[in-house]
Amino acid sequence: MGMSVTISAATAEDAEQILKLQYLCYQSEAELYGDYRMEPLTQTLGDLRAELDRGHALVARLGDEVIASVRGEIDGEGTALIGKLIVHPRMQRHGLGGRLLDAIEAHFAGEPAARRFQLLTGHRSERNLRLYRSHGYASVSTRVMNPKLTLVTMEKDAAAAVPSARTAATFVTSA
């Protein structure tokens, strides 16, 4: 029998679970880039709570457990900045990251100020790059952070985001 994964707005009570999941999920990125001091691994609970207060966050739950999350906020120029899309390692490759990306886009597409979506990823993060390209994002710039890391900025027009029925549907997996 499968269990349903549900996506909903994150609450203040989710902050601790999100932070623990973030720490777990960014271990592979830290290894890939040889940098265990990257911001997602050093973010404090207080900083995360402030980030949640500023923007909008979604979580995916399997029962009571937060197994995935994404966050974003709209800047003064109408760009929805999407970040920290994380999926528990045991739940990866089930389409959950794509569903969260669709859901956060649908949220910000409803905002009158959101004209485009933007996100960042590392140049070696092939799975991330593949996911974002498959959702219509295109590379618009790169920024060398250090000899091991180049950040790739990807964007797409908010008008290109068509909220799909699958963002509202319940995701079923055999867990």
N, C-alpha and C positions, 0 to 999 in steps of 0.2 A: 504494500500500500504506500502510495506517495504522500508526501507532506507538501502543503502549499506554502510558497514563498510569497509574502505580501510586501508591497512597497507603500510607504506612507511618509508623511512629513516627520522629520526628527524632532524630538522633544528635548528639553533640558535634561531629562532623566536618562537620555541615551548617550550623553557626552562621554561617560566613562567607558562604555562598551565600544563606542566609535574610536576613542583614543587607543584602546588596547588592540582593536582590529587594525587600525592604521599602523601601529607599531609592527604588528605581525606582517602585514602586507608589504610594507616598504623595506623589509629585510632583503628581498631579492633585488630591489632597485639599488639599495646600498651596496650589495655585493657586485652588481653589474658595473657600477661606477666607482667602486672602491672608496665610498664616502659614507661613513656611518654617522656623520654629523649633519646630514641633510635635514632640513626643517621639519618634515613629517615625523622624523625620529626624535627630534628634540622639543617638539611642541609640548607645552604644558597643558594641563587640564584647564587652567584659567584662560590660557590663550585660545584653546578650542572653544570654550564656552563663549568668549567674546566674539569669535568668528561666527558661531551659530547665531548669536544675537544680531549680528550685522547683516547676515544674508539669509539664504534659504538652504536647508539640507534635507536630504531624503535618506531613508534607511530601508533596507530589505531585511525582513525577518523570516526566520524559520522557527516557528513557535515563538518563544520569548527571546531568542538569540538574534542579535544584530549580526548579519552575515555579509552585508555589503552597505556601502554608503557613497554619497556624492554631495558636494557642496558647491554653492555659487552665490554670486551677488552681481548687481548691475552697477556699473560705474557711471560717472556723470555724462559720458558720451553715448550712452545707450548700448554698451557692450555687456552682455551677460558673461562674466568671467566664471568658467566652470573649472572646478579643481577637486583633487583628492578623490577621484573615482577609485574605490577599493572594493575588492571582492575576496572573501575568505578563500585561501588556496584550495580547500576541498570543494568549493562551489564554483571554481573557475571553469570556463569552457562549457557553460550551460546557457549562455545568452543573457545572463543576469547583468553584466556590465552594459551591454547594449540597451537593455530595458531601462536601467537607471539613467543612462544618457538620454534616451527618448523622454523619460519622465521629467527630468530636470529641464530639458528644452521646452517641453509642453508647459511647464510652470512659467518659465520666463517668456515664452511666446505670448502668454496671456497678459503679461505686463506691457502697458503701452510704451514704455521706454526701451524695451529690448529690440534693437535693430539687427544685432548680430550676436553670434556665440563665439567665444574664444576659449581656448585651453592651451596648456603647455605640457610638453612631455620631453623626455630625454631622447637624444638622437639614436641611442642603442636600444630603446624600448620598443622592439619590433611588434610585439603583440598590441601595445597601446596604439602605435602608429597605424597598424592594420585596422584596428577597431574604429579609430577616428575617421580614417579614409573611407571605410565602408559606410559610415554615417554621414558622408558628404563634406567632411572637413578637408581643407587644403592648407598646405604649409604656406605661411605668408612671410615668415622671417625666422632667422636663427640668431642665437646669442651665445657666444662662447663664455662659459662660466669659469672653467678651469681646463687644464689640458685633457681631462678625462670626460668632461661633460659639456655638451652643447645643447641648449634648450631650443626646442622647435616650437614655434607659435603656430597654431592651426586655428582657422576660422571658417565659419559659414554664415551666410545670410539667414536671419531669423525667418524670413519668408519661405526659405527652403525647408524649414522644419515643419513637417506635417504630423501633428499628433496622431498616433495610431491607436487602434483598439487594443493592441497588445500591451500598451503601457498601463491601461486600466484593468486588464485581465489578470487573473491570478496565475502565477507561474507554478507549475507542478513539476516536481522532480522526485525521483525515487531515492530518498535519503534514508 
